[in-house]
Amino acid sequence: MSAPHNIPQVPKAPKVTEREARKVAEAAREQDWRKPSFAKELFLGRFRLDLIHPHPLPPPDDIRRGEEFLARLRAFCETQIDSARIEREAKIPDEVVNGLKQLGALGMKIETKYGGLGLTQVYYNKALALVGSASPAIGALLSAHQSIGVPQPLKIFGTQEQKDAFLPRLATTDISAFLLTEPDVGSDPARLATTAVPDGNDYLLDGVKLWTTNGVVADLLVVMARVPASEGHPGGITAFVVEADAPGVTVEHRNAFMGLRGIENGVTRFHQVRVPAVNRIGPEGAGLKIALTTLNTGRLSLPAMCVGAGKWSLKIAREWSAVREQWGRPVAQHEAVGAKISFIAATTFALEAIVDLSSQMADEDRNDIRIEAALAKLYGSEMGWLIADELVQIRGGRGFETAESLAARGERAVPAEQMLRDMRINRIFEGSTEIMHLLIAREAVDAHLKVAGDIIDPEKALADKAKAGANAAGFYARWLPQLVTGAGQLPLTYGEFKPAGHRDLSAHLRYVERSSRKLARSTFYAMSRWQGRMETKQGFLGRIVDIGAELFAMSAACVRAEHLRGAGEHGREAYQLADAFCEQARIRVEELFTRLWSNTDDLDRRVVDGVLSGTYTWLEEGVIDPSGDGPWIADATPGPSAEENRHRPVR
């Protein structure tokens, strides 16, 4: 192995302006829409029910193979997984991990020709919901390995040589991890400090990565690093497959969290790690695009596990509320508790509808689901958290008590408080709620920016602005009249969703159609009002996205109910749940529409300015800060590690 030569000084995180950071993010997103998108059309005021109804279905052979694996996985979960032990020891036992390997769980999404199971996205997500209900930590391990770890980017962007070399390992024996976040870099990849400096036929990797789920036990890593531009190297953020036991790779710390106590999440340092150029995924500079494309379907794994949590919550709420009596009646018969149970049941039905619909569309690959997957992640994580919180409230003091304590005094060991802790990270994982709002909002206004973006771009010349103005005038002359009237105003529209003897879901779909047009009008008005300042109106954009999420959920719930009715599978009950969910969602939508224009956003900004300037420090008096000493952000200066290597591959 040749010694490094002419190695330039490794830079720290680059200083970038807000505009430069936005340019990096914009360059990474997929620019074109080559396939139709239900959610994109929804934000534009066009309710394309034909894109999701009739509900798409997997081929019979995919169903057979998927159900056979689910049966084996269920037997494994029931006999081999001790969730209480994982919570107690904060570790998934090696024998469980090895059992999952033998079962083929590492290769659920990997093609059979590479030794995987070749499951569809639908059955992969069903498997995650099942195993995640047995142990959320195991669900996180399998998801981090297959949804965002090495297999998925290789499947989409890898060379045949890379697939032949790595996928058989990843399907059977090797665990993978995805390394993007750094101590001082979260959702702002323009400041990425880890570097990969070309050296002959290799790259030399230097830097520190934080919150590397699976990183402690991983065998293969997909690492995002910045390649400096030089002769023959365009440079930019680039993706690499790295052997976790390569010289210079050190797992310096295993992180501990509020929940998911069994996950192997760490801090990984790279010092002069030699990575062959053949391990680069895609060209230099394509790393962020690879990461975002991977997440298009990868994000569906998290809401799938939220579905599993919802199903379990419903089971516990039903069983507990039937036996717990207060004032002479089971608590379920008291309206205050009954409303919570109704919310859990209806929302779980809707979450499963969203995940199954989005997953099947991903399998068919005839629609662009980048917005649908992002909405599923956003909505699933937010509603899943509310479901967990409501279950704790229904359980009362027992919901706050640990399962171990309950068992010790002779009661059923129901880990409701653990689920609440485990679910909390979902609002942060794979893009926080706040970041998801911005990502989805950017896609939702894409059509507007394509025709009018130059008008509000301060860097564009007057001639460019004039040309954009002409294009925008033509676009809006055609588009705006479409937002005045639509099928939602016709009383007999969507009549197939009003079968005899069932609840009327057609009215809800008409509401979605009308609200879609109202949403588009609101977006247009906001862009006209704020123009270039629109991107700073994050409160407004977040509400726009939340309205779209509710409308998508209502659509998916209605389509699923009609599908189940047609298939003879609990159709009447499905219609009842869809009706209840849509009524609840409509209340939330109306509140969000009101808050688009009636809110405290401006006042909040003034208060924030006061907080940051120290105006309200008097309000902080009278308490003790129990925090320890140390910097807010750990030093991540490149260099050799001074820590013990905590890397622990499972064999």
BELDA-V46671 format. One record per helix or strand of 2 or more residues. SS is the DSSP state (h for helix, s for strand). FROM is the first residue (numbers start at 0). TO is the last residue. If there is no record, write none. Layout:
ss | from | to
SS | FROM | TO
SS | FROM | TO
This chain:
ss | from | to
h | 17 | 27
h | 37 | 42
h | 48 | 50
h | 59 | 79
h | 82 | 88
h | 93 | 102
h | 104 | 106
h | 111 | 113
h | 120 | 133
h | 135 | 145
h | 149 | 156
h | 159 | 171
s | 175 | 178
h | 188 | 190
s | 194 | 198
s | 201 | 212
s | 219 | 226
s | 235 | 242
s | 248 | 253
s | 264 | 275
h | 276 | 278
s | 279 | 280
h | 286 | 297
h | 299 | 322
s | 324 | 325
s | 328 | 329
h | 330 | 332
h | 334 | 363
h | 369 | 394
h | 396 | 399
h | 402 | 407
h | 415 | 426
h | 432 | 443
h | 445 | 455
h | 461 | 482
h | 486 | 488
h | 494 | 496
h | 505 | 535
h | 537 | 566
h | 570 | 596
h | 600 | 612
h | 616 | 619
